[in-house]
Amino acid sequence: MATTSTPISEQERASRRRALVAMTAHLRIEDLHLDEELRRIFDRHVDGEIGDEDLSAAIDELNEHRLGPLPVSWNERP
């Protein structure tokens, strides 16, 4: 997984932090919570260590590790 080569601005960091806080609040409303692994991934994004594409890739990789490969089509059965 690549890291962001250009540092993000403090404004971008604050925007990412607000988005993470809002997402966490929405999850809590549904009685859901981020576990430590997901929190670390999101914190890396907030800190500018990884960009948007790497954030998505890291989440996909974690999900695949936890759940196994997902079928390509919803019509296929694992």
VENUR-V320002 format. One line per field, one symbol per residue. phi: phi as a letter, one per 40 degrees, with the letter a starting at -180 (. if undefined). psi: psi as a letter, one per 40 degrees, with the letter a starting at -180 (. if undefined). burial: 1 if it has 9 or more other C-alpha atoms within 8 Angstrom, else 0. Layout:
# VENUR-V320002
phi = ???
psi = ???
burial = ???
This chain:
# VENUR-V320002
phi = .cbccbccccccccccccccccccccccdcgbaccccccccccccdcgcbccccccccccccccccbgccccbcccbc
psi = hiihdhiiiddddddddddddddddddddefiihidddddddddddeediadddddddddddddddeihiidieeih.
burial = 000100000000110110010001001100000000011011011101111001101110001100000000000000
